[in-house]
Amino acid sequence: MPEYRTEPLNVPYVSGLLPEGERDRRVALTSFRSAVPQSRVPTREVECYECGRRSHVPTSALSAGCVHCHATLNMEDVELNVGTRNLTVRTLGNVMVAPGTVLSHLSVVCRNMTVYGRVSGNIRCTQELSFRESSRVEGEVRARRLVIDRAAEVVMTEGVSVREALVEGKLAADVRAAGVIRVGREGVLRGRCDAADIVVEPGGQYIPPRN
C-alpha cells in the first residue's frame, strides 16, 4: 500500500500578514451565514403579578416565567360562572364574570376584567375593570382604568385606586385617581375623590360627602 504524507502548508510570513488569497479564504470560512432568515417570535409586554415588574413574553404562550422573580405566570383567559369554586385567580390574561353569577370573597389579579354578574372581594387589574351589572364590592380594588356601565349601580366599600375612571352609571365609592375621572351624561358619582381632574358632562352628577 502506498504511503501518503501530508505536506506542510508553507505560508510566507510578511510583516505579520497572511497572503491576500489565504486571508480571503479564511475570512470566507469563518463568516458564513445561513441564507435562511431568522424569524422573531412575536412578544408582548406583561406585568408580573408577584413582583410588579415588566418583561416580554411570547404572545402565544399559555404560561411563562418572570425573568425578574422567576415566578410562573399564567397567561390564560378565565371565565367565572355559576358554581365556580376556585375564587382565587392569578393570570396575565382576561377574566370575565358571566351573567347571573354571584361570587363573594374573590381574590383576582388579571389584565382586564369584565363583570356581568355580581362580585365582591379583592380585585387588581393591570388594565381595565368594567362593571356591566350592579355589584357591592367589599374589598380592595385597583385598576388602570375603571368603567361603570350605564346599567350598573356599584358600591365599593373600601374605595378604588385607578389611573382614570369613566362613570356612565352609578358609583358610590371613594376614588383615588392619578389622572381624570369622567362622569357621563347619565352618570352619578358619590364619594370623596382625589384626582388630577374631575370632568362632569351635562346631565351627570358628582356628589361629594358633606363633611
Helices and strands as residue ranges (DSSP letters): H 20-30, E 43-47, E 54-58, E 63-65, E 72-74, E 78-80, E 88-90, E 95-97, E 102-110, E 113-115, E 118-131, E 135-137, E 141-148, E 153-156, E 160-162, E 164-167, E 170-172, E 175-177, E 180-183, E 188-190, E 193-194, E 197-200, E 205-207
